[in-house]
Amino acid sequence: MNHSLGSMCCVLTLATAASGQAPGLRLFQPVNNQATQLVDTSGNVVRSWPTTTAVTAHLTPDGSLMRGVRVPGIGANGSTGRIQRLGFDGTVLWDHLVNGPDHFAHHDLEVMPNGNVLLIVWDLDTVADAIAAGRDPALVTGTDWLPDAVLEIQQTGPTTGTIVWEWHMMDHVIQDFDSQKANFGVVANHPELLDLNYPATVISNGDWNHFNGIDYDPASDLIILSAREQSEIYIIDHSTTTAEAAGHTGGNFGKGGDFLWRWGNPHAYGAGTANNQQLTHQHDPRFIPPGHSGAGNITVFNNEHLANQSAVYELVLPRDAQGNFVLDPQTGRYGPSAPHWTFTEPGFFAAFVSGAERLPNGNTLICSGTQFRLFEVTSAGQTVWSWTDPTQNFIFQAQYVDRSMWADTAALPVAGAQVNFDHLHGTALAGETYLLLGSFTGTSPGTTVGGVHLPLNIDFLTSAMASSFNTGIFVNTIGTLDGFGAGSSALAVPGNFIPPGLAGTNLDFAHIVFDASLTTLRASNVTRVTIVP
């Protein structure tokens, strides 16, 4: 096969999917005792990363896998204590413990575009600390007090990390129990703070908030959190410094680390009764990203929408023209008064774990974790894809993976090296042909190849790889996807091949997949490799 890219562009045509389901892969982590896995649209597991004790897993913007892994030390549900970053081939790139003496990681994490990790942790305090802050002594037993916090951790070595930003729930509490404490006040007058004595239940293991979900919006520099025990979700300002995050002023919104918005249970802040509660033990709040239906809104999995029935909500955030979050002056509550969109159906029920995510095609991916089920629904509530894990293990969350190419390094030394690429589309494209292409001139506006958008600008590198595949430095750059829809290729660059003056140059790579009739079926994501000295 020896077609130039130009001639191929003239004859390749777009093959449209017959189904309304999103074409990518789905990542999921069975809780504690199974491998992290990718399942395709045909319901086949096409990639796995072995583990024995992981709780949560996310594929990151750079394509590496980040996991929260359980280690001994805390008996409360959802504890992890270790974060790991793995390459596509399973190589451990980072293995960092957050298991004391001050903090212990649990439940969820979020990888930021800069590569840092936002991590939910328990602060390892004592019951005496809680009482000193104004907790009713009748509402605590035992010795531990484990309020939640968020740490932003930057990797500094294979096993080390530095906390570069932090936020602590105990810096933002109010209470009306002990008038001798500095944080004594009228709870209903301070919706930006959390009532230290809510809920009024006796806590024996110290797990007061039980944060079980976190997400980050880079466009607005905001973090959303889910507190299971308060049945609320909160938005806080990440633009603060750590000092500002501990106080009540500063940051883009001028409120320090106080809540900018909260929703689900106004009874928790004295703005209603139990009849006004709309969330119960919810999980996995997420910002809907730009370019998706409902961009800027929130999705959340409400575990107990009705008795023995769960639901997924989409919420429109109540913001004014300046982007500030608005409190309803009549009710004293944050809106919305009701979800913008709800999905539920009889038999859909997960009392714990679980989550949801808005997809690029406008559908919503739902994880009903205690039913071991992942499924995709349209905005009209029609199920277009469904899969049940045959191992019957609880699933904490699922993630849509709109990525089909990985590189084992982001750096190509002038002295020469080999850059390895992995291609993975799933069994629906098994037996089809992939072609790796590259560009010196970037990704925008990109190129249309037979109706499919290839996110590369055509230049001499693109043309060379289209016409000289599988020769010289281009190793297996055209090939056939195997039974899992997988393939591999490489750039094998010898010494003295790259002029030193190109150090600092970015090379962008992507591949197209086409069939025997040269119909373009898919284009991959972009993977960037930088020439370094």
C-alpha positions in Angstrom: 0.0 0.0 0.0 1.7 3.2 -1.1 -0.8 6.1 -1.1 0.3 9.7 -0.4 -1.9 11.6 2.1 -3.1 13.9 -0.7 -4.4 11.0 -2.8 -5.9 9.4 0.3 -7.8 12.6 1.2 -9.4 12.5 -2.2 -10.9 9.0 -1.9 -11.5 8.4 1.8 -15.0 8.9 3.0 -16.6 9.2 6.4 -18.4 6.1 7.9 -21.1 7.3 10.3 -21.9 5.2 13.3 -25.3 3.4 13.1 -25.8 3.6 16.8 -26.3 6.7 19.0 -23.7 5.5 21.5 -20.5 7.4 22.0 -17.6 5.7 20.2 -14.9 5.8 22.9 -13.8 3.5 25.7 -15.0 3.3 29.3 -12.6 3.1 32.2 -13.8 1.5 35.5 -12.2 0.3 38.8 -13.9 -2.5 40.6 -13.5 -1.6 44.3 -10.5 -3.2 46.1 -9.9 -6.5 44.4 -9.8 -6.3 40.6 -7.8 -4.8 37.8 -8.4 -1.3 36.4 -10.1 -2.0 33.1 -11.1 -0.4 29.8 -14.3 -1.8 28.2 -15.3 -1.0 24.6 -18.7 -0.3 23.0 -19.0 -4.1 22.3 -18.7 -4.9 26.0 -15.2 -6.4 25.7 -12.5 -5.6 28.2 -9.6 -4.5 25.9 -7.1 -3.2 28.4 -6.4 -3.8 32.1 -3.9 -2.6 34.7 -3.5 -5.2 37.5 -4.1 -4.2 41.1 -5.4 -5.8 44.2 -6.5 -2.9 46.3 -7.4 0.1 44.2 -10.6 2.2 44.9 -10.6 4.8 42.2 -8.9 5.3 38.8 -8.8 8.1 36.2 -7.0 8.5 32.9 -5.3 11.8 33.0 -4.9 14.5 30.3 -1.5 13.2 29.4 -2.8 9.6 29.0 -1.3 8.2 32.2 -3.5 6.3 34.7 -3.9 7.7 38.2 -5.2 5.5 40.9 -6.1 5.7 44.6 -4.8 2.5 46.2 -5.7 1.1 49.7 -3.1 0.7 52.4 -3.6 -0.3 56.0 -4.2 2.4 58.6 -7.7 3.7 58.6 -10.8 1.6 59.1 -13.3 4.1 57.7 -14.9 3.2 54.3 -13.3 4.4 51.1 -9.8 4.8 52.6 -6.8 4.7 50.1 -3.6 6.2 51.5 -1.6 5.8 48.3 -1.7 7.4 44.9 -0.1 5.8 41.8 0.5 7.1 38.3 1.0 4.4 35.7 2.0 4.5 32.0 -0.1 2.7 29.3 2.2 -0.3 29.6 1.7 -0.5 33.4 5.0 1.0 34.3 4.7 2.7 37.7 5.7 6.4 37.1 4.8 7.6 40.6 3.9 5.8 43.9 3.3 8.2 46.7 1.9 7.6 50.2 -0.5 10.0 51.9 -1.2 7.9 55.0 -0.2 10.1 57.9 0.8 11.5 60.2 -1.3 14.5 59.4 -3.5 13.4 56.4 -4.9 10.1 55.1 -6.1 9.9 51.5 -9.5 8.5 50.7 -12.1 8.0 48.0 -11.6 10.2 44.9 -8.9 12.3 43.3 -8.7 14.6 40.3 -5.7 15.2 38.0 -5.3 18.9 36.9 -4.1 20.0 33.5 -0.8 20.9 35.0 -0.3 17.3 36.2 -0.8 18.1 39.9 -3.3 16.0 41.8 -6.3 17.2 43.9 -6.7 14.7 46.6 -9.5 14.2 49.1 -7.9 13.4 52.6 -9.0 13.1 56.2 -7.3 15.4 58.6 -6.1 13.2 61.4 -7.5 15.1 64.4 -8.9 14.0 67.7 -12.3 14.1 69.4 -10.8 16.7 71.8 -10.1 18.9 68.7 -13.7 18.6 67.6 -15.0 19.5 71.1 -12.6 22.4 71.4 -14.0 23.7 68.1 -17.6 23.5 69.3 -18.8 20.0 68.5 -21.4 18.8 71.0 -19.6 16.1 73.1 -22.8 14.1 73.0 -22.4 13.7 69.2 -18.9 12.0 69.3 -17.5 8.9 70.8 -14.1 7.2 70.5 -10.9 9.1 69.9 -10.7 10.1 66.2 -12.0 13.1 64.5 -11.6 13.0 60.7 -12.8 16.1 59.0 -12.1 16.4 55.3 -9.6 18.4 53.4 -8.3 18.8 49.9 -4.6 18.7 49.0 -3.0 19.7 45.7 0.1 17.6 45.3 2.9 18.1 42.8 5.1 15.1 42.0 8.7 15.7 42.8 10.2 12.2 42.4 9.3 8.6 41.8 7.8 8.3 45.3 7.7 11.9 46.6 5.3 14.8 46.3 4.9 18.4 47.6 1.7 19.9 48.9 1.4 23.2 46.9 -2.1 24.1 47.9 -4.5 23.0 50.6 -8.0 23.5 51.9 -9.5 22.3 55.2 -13.1 21.9 56.2 -12.4 22.8 59.8 -11.4 26.3 58.7 -14.9 26.9 57.5 -17.3 25.8 60.2 -19.9 27.6 62.4 -21.7 26.3 65.4 -24.5 27.4 67.7 -23.8 25.0 70.6 -21.0 26.6 72.6 -21.2 30.4 72.9 -17.6 30.6 74.3 -16.1 29.6 71.0 -14.9 32.1 68.3 -17.0 30.3 65.6 -20.3 30.6 67.5 -23.1 32.2 65.5 -26.4 31.8 63.8 -26.1 29.0 61.3 -28.8 30.3 59.0 -26.9 33.6 58.6 -23.8 31.9 57.3 -24.5 29.6 54.3 -20.9 29.9 53.4 -19.9 27.8 56.4 -20.7 24.3 57.6 -22.5 23.6 60.8 -20.1 21.7 63.0 -23.0 19.8 64.6 -24.8 18.8 61.5 -26.0 16.1 61.1 -26.9 15.7 64.8 -25.8 12.0 64.9 -23.3 10.3 67.1 -20.0 9.7 65.2 -18.0 6.8 66.4 -15.2 6.5 63.8 -14.6 10.3 63.3 -15.7 10.3 59.6 -17.9 13.5 59.8 -18.2 14.6 56.1 -17.2 11.5 54.1 -16.3 13.4 51.0 -16.7 10.9 48.1 -16.3 12.9 44.9 -14.2 15.8 43.6 -13.9 17.5 40.2 -12.1 20.6 38.9 -13.1 23.2 36.3 -9.9 24.7 34.9 -11.8 27.5 33.0 -13.1 29.0 36.3 -10.5 27.5 38.7 -13.3 26.0 40.8 -13.5 22.7 42.8 -16.7 20.8 43.4 -17.0 18.4 46.4 -19.6 15.9 47.6 -20.2 15.4 51.3 -22.2 12.2 51.7 -23.0 12.7 55.4 -24.4 16.2 54.9 -26.1 15.1 51.6 -24.7 18.2 49.9 -22.3 19.3 47.2 -20.1 22.3 47.5 -18.1 24.6 45.2 -14.9 26.3 46.5 -12.4 28.7 45.0 -9.1 27.2 44.0 -7.7 30.5 42.9 -6.9 31.3 46.5 -3.5 30.9 48.1 -3.3 28.3 50.9 -3.4 31.2 53.4 -6.5 32.6 51.7 -8.1 29.1 51.5 -7.9 28.9 55.3 -9.8 32.2 55.7 -12.8 34.1 54.4 -11.4 36.6 52.0 -9.2 36.5 48.8 -9.3 34.6 45.6 -11.2 35.4 42.4 -14.5 35.5 44.3 -13.2 37.4 47.3 -14.5 34.7 49.8 -11.3 32.8 50.5 -12.0 29.1 51.2 -15.7 29.5 52.2 -18.4 27.8 50.2 -19.3 29.8 47.0 -22.3 27.5 46.5 -23.9 24.5 48.1 -26.9 22.4 47.1 -28.9 19.4 48.0 -29.9 19.9 51.6 -30.7 23.4 52.8 -31.7 22.0 56.2 -27.9 21.7 56.8 -27.6 25.5 56.8 -30.9 26.4 58.5 -32.7 27.4 55.2 -35.3 24.7 55.2 -36.5 21.4 56.7 -36.0 17.8 55.7 -38.8 18.3 53.2 -36.5 20.6 51.2 -33.8 18.0 50.8 -33.1 17.0 47.2 -29.9 14.9 47.6 -29.4 11.9 49.8 -25.9 10.2 50.0 -25.0 11.4 46.5 -21.7 10.7 44.7 -19.6 12.0 41.8 -20.5 15.7 41.1 -18.9 16.8 37.8 -18.6 20.0 35.9 -19.9 19.6 32.3 -16.9 20.7 30.2 -17.0 23.2 27.3 -18.2 21.8 24.0 -20.6 19.4 25.7 -24.4 19.7 26.0 -25.1 21.7 29.2 -21.5 23.1 29.4 -21.0 24.9 32.7 -23.7 22.9 34.4 -23.2 20.1 37.0 -24.1 16.4 36.9 -24.4 14.4 40.1 -25.5 10.9 41.0 -28.3 11.0 43.6 -28.1 7.6 45.3 -31.5 7.8 47.0 -33.7 9.9 44.7 -36.7 7.8 46.0 -37.0 4.8 48.2 -35.0 2.1 46.4 -34.5 4.3 43.3 -31.5 6.4 42.2 -31.3 9.2 39.7 -28.8 11.4 37.8 -29.4 15.1 37.9 -28.1 18.0 35.7 -28.1 21.3 37.7 -27.9 24.8 36.3 -25.7 26.9 38.6 -27.3 30.1 39.8 -24.8 32.8 38.6 -25.2 36.4 37.9 -23.8 38.4 34.9 -20.4 38.7 36.7 -20.3 34.9 37.4 -21.0 35.2 41.1 -23.2 32.5 42.8 -26.6 33.9 43.8 -28.4 33.1 47.0 -32.2 33.4 46.7 -33.1 36.3 49.0 -36.6 34.9 49.6 -35.7 31.4 50.7 -32.1 31.9 51.8 -31.2 28.9 49.7 -29.0 28.4 46.8 -30.7 27.3 43.6 -31.7 25.7 41.4 -35.1 24.9 42.9 -35.1 21.7 40.9 -32.8 19.8 38.5 -32.7 20.9 34.9 -32.6 17.3 33.8 -33.3 14.0 35.6 -32.8 10.4 34.6 -34.3 7.7 36.6 -36.2 4.5 35.9 -37.7 1.6 37.9 -35.1 -0.9 39.1 -32.2 1.7 38.9 -30.8 1.8 42.4 -27.4 2.0 43.9 -27.4 2.9 47.6 -23.7 3.8 47.5 -20.7 4.3 45.2 -21.7 5.2 41.5 -21.5 8.2 39.3 -22.4 9.9 36.0 -20.6 11.9 33.2 -21.9 14.0 30.3 -20.4 12.7 27.0 -19.3 14.7 24.0 -22.2 13.4 21.9 -24.7 14.8 24.5 -25.5 11.4 26.1 -24.7 10.6 29.7 -22.6 7.7 30.9 -23.9 6.3 34.2 -22.3 3.9 36.6 -24.7 2.1 38.9 -22.0 0.7 41.0 -23.8 -1.7 43.3 -25.6 -3.2 40.3 -22.1 -3.7 38.6 -23.5 -1.8 35.5 -22.4 0.9 33.2 -24.9 2.3 30.7 -25.3 5.3 28.4 -28.6 7.2 28.0 -29.7 9.9 25.6 -31.2 13.2 26.8 -34.6 11.6 26.2 -33.7 8.8 28.6 -33.2 6.1 26.0 -30.5 3.5 26.9 -28.2 3.1 23.9 -25.4 1.1 25.5 -25.3 -1.1 28.6 -22.8 -3.4 30.1 -22.7 -5.4 33.4 -19.4 -6.5 34.9 -19.5 -10.3 35.1 -17.2 -10.3 38.1 -20.0 -8.7 40.2 -17.7 -6.3 42.0 -18.9 -2.9 43.2 -17.7 -0.1 40.8 -16.9 3.3 42.4 -17.0 5.4 39.2 -16.6 5.1 35.5 -14.9 7.5 33.0 -15.4 8.0 29.3 -12.1 7.7 27.5 -12.1 9.7 24.3 -8.4 8.7 23.6 -7.1 6.0 21.3 -3.4 6.8 21.2 -0.7 6.9 23.8 3.1 7.7 23.7 5.5 6.3 26.2 7.4 9.6 26.5 6.8 13.3 25.8 10.4 14.0 25.1 12.6 13.2 22.2 16.3 13.9 22.8 18.4 15.5 20.1 20.9 12.6 20.7 18.2 10.2 19.5 15.8 7.8 21.1 12.8 5.6 20.3 9.3 6.9 21.0 6.7 4.2 21.2 3.0 4.7 20.4 0.1 2.5 21.4 -3.2 2.6 19.5 -6.4 1.2 21.0 -9.9 1.6 19.6 -11.7 -1.6 20.8 -13.0 -4.7 19.0 -15.4 -2.7 16.6 -12.3 -1.7 14.6 -10.4 -5.0 14.8 -8.8 -5.8 11.5 -8.8 -2.3 10.2 -5.7 -0.3 9.2 -4.1 2.5 11.2 -1.7 5.1 9.8 0.4 7.2 12.2 1.0 10.8 11.1 2.9 13.8 12.5 3.1 17.5 12.2 5.7 20.2 13.0 3.1 23.0 12.5 0.5 22.1 15.1 -3.0 21.0 15.5 -5.2 23.9 14.5 -7.1 24.2 12.3 -6.3 20.6 11.5 -7.2 18.7 8.3 -10.3 17.0 7.0 -9.5 13.5 5.7 -12.5 12.0 3.9 -14.9 13.8 6.3 -13.1 12.9 9.5 -11.2 15.7 11.3 -7.6 14.8 11.7 -6.2 17.2 14.4 -2.9 17.9 12.5 -1.8 20.5 10.1 -0.3 19.0 7.0 3.4 19.8 6.5 6.5 17.9 5.2 6.5 15.6 8.3 2.8 14.6 7.6 3.6 13.9 3.9 6.8 12.0 4.7 4.9 9.7 7.2 2.0 9.2 4.7 4.3 8.1 1.9 7.3 6.5 3.7 5.6 4.5 6.4 7.4 1.5 7.8 10.7 2.7 6.5 13.7 4.3 8.1 12.8 5.9 11.4 9.1 5.1 10.9 8.6 1.7 12.5 5.3 0.0 11.9 3.6 3.3 11.4 1.0 1.6 9.2 -0.4 -1.6 10.4 -3.5 -3.7 11.2 -5.4 -3.4 14.5 -5.6 -6.7 16.3 -8.6 -8.4 17.8 -8.9 -5.8 20.6 -8.5 -3.0 18.0 -5.0 -2.4 19.3 -1.7 -1.8 17.5 1.7 -0.3 18.1 4.2 1.9 16.2 7.4 3.8 16.9 9.8 6.5 15.8 13.3 5.1 16.1 15.5 8.2 15.8 19.3 7.6 15.6 22.0 9.9 17.0 23.0 12.9 14.8 19.7 12.7 13.0 18.0 15.7 14.6 19.7 19.1 14.2 20.5 20.6 17.6 18.7 23.8 16.6 15.4 22.0 16.7 15.5 21.6 20.5 12.3 23.0 21.9 10.3 22.1 18.8 6.9 20.4 19.4 6.0 17.4 17.2 2.3 16.4 17.3 1.2 12.9 16.3 -2.2 11.3 15.6 -3.4 8.4 13.6 -6.3 7.7 11.2 -8.1 4.3 10.9 -9.5 3.2 7.5 -10.9 0.1 6.0 -10.0 -1.9 2.8 -12.0 0.5 0.7 -10.1 3.5 2.1 -13.1 4.7 4.0 -11.9 6.8 6.9 -13.4 5.4 10.1 -11.8 7.3 12.9 -9.0 9.7 13.9 -7.2 9.5 17.2 -6.4 12.2 19.8 -3.2 14.2 19.5 -0.1 13.2 21.4 2.7 15.8 21.7 6.4 15.0 21.8 8.9 17.8 22.3 12.5 17.7 21.0 14.8 18.3 24.0 18.6 19.0 24.2 
